[in-house]
Amino acid sequence: MSCPLPHATATTTAEPAADQATALYFSATWCGPCRSFGPLLERVATALGDRVGLVKLDVDAAPDLAVRYGVRSVPTLIVLRRGEVAARHTGAMSEGALRRLLDAAV
């Protein structure tokens, strides 16, 4: 599951498969760390294949979802598993740290 920045699309409300986690990536076009972390997140999510779906959300285009998930700064990554928050991280991180976070959550 993927959608382009900066717009939130209907996929943001789609129900994930029962065995699939969903990573919600909150960012903004004006955010420098988001521009460098976004491509890394895409590569890692792609490597995980169908274990995790990735939904990218621009906080300026989807402020209601940012409020709903308590996003106060970007980048923020929230991993949902069976509708519950399984992991959350604010700020950019290394590839190794990102892989560990996603592996533990999915």
N, C-alpha and C positions, 0 to 999 in steps of 0.2 A: 504494500500500500504506500503510495507516494504521491505527493502533490507539489507543484512548484511554488517557490516563494515569489512574490510576497503575499499571495492571496490564499486564504483558507477556502477549501472547497467542501462539497458534500461528503467527501471521504473522511472528514474530521468527525463525523457523527456515525460513521458506519460501524457496525459491530464486528470486532475481530473474530476470527475462527477460534473455537474453544481452546485449541492448543497453541495459539499464536499470541505473543505479547505485542503490544503496540507502544512504540516510542513516540512521544509527542515532543517535538523540537520547537521551542519558542525562541524566536530571534527577531532581528529588525535590520532593515537595509542600512541604517546609519551606524550599526554596531560593528566595529572593527574585529573584535574577537569572534563574532558570529560568522564573518566572512571567511575566516581561516578554519574555524571548527566545523562549519557546515559540510564542506567536502570530505573531511575526515570521517564524520558521522555517516555520511552516505556510503563511503567505501566499507566501513565496518558493518553497517546494516546489510549491505549487499552481500558481504561475505557470510553473514549469518543466514542468508537465504530466507526460507519460509518460517524461521523461528521467531522473527520479529518483523512487524510492519512499521514503516516510518511515515509519520505525518508531520510535515513542516508547516509551522504557523508563524506569520509575521504578527507581532503584538499590536502593531498599528492597524492592520487589516482585520484582526480578530480579537479586539479588546475584551469582548465578553468571555471568550475562552481563557484568556490570560487571567481575568478576574476569577473565573470559576476554579482555576487550578492554583490560585494564589501566586502567580508569577509576578515578582517585583523587580527582577533584573534579568537581563539576557546576556549570553545564552542560558537557557534553562532546558534541561532534558528531564522528562518525566516518563517513566516506563510503567505502563498499565498491564496487569496480568489478571484476567478474569474480572475486569472492571475495577480492580483495586490498585492503588499505587504500590508498585513493587520496588521502585528505585526512583531517586530524585537527585539531581546534581545541578548546581548553578555555577556557571563559569566554564571556560574552556578547560580541556584536560588532554593529557597525552593519549596516544593510541592505546598503549598498554592499559592505562587506567580505564579508558572507555570500554575496551574489550572485557576487562574484569567486571565492571559494573553491569554490562549487558549480559554476560555469561551468568552472573549470579542472579539476575532478574528474570531471565527467560528459562 
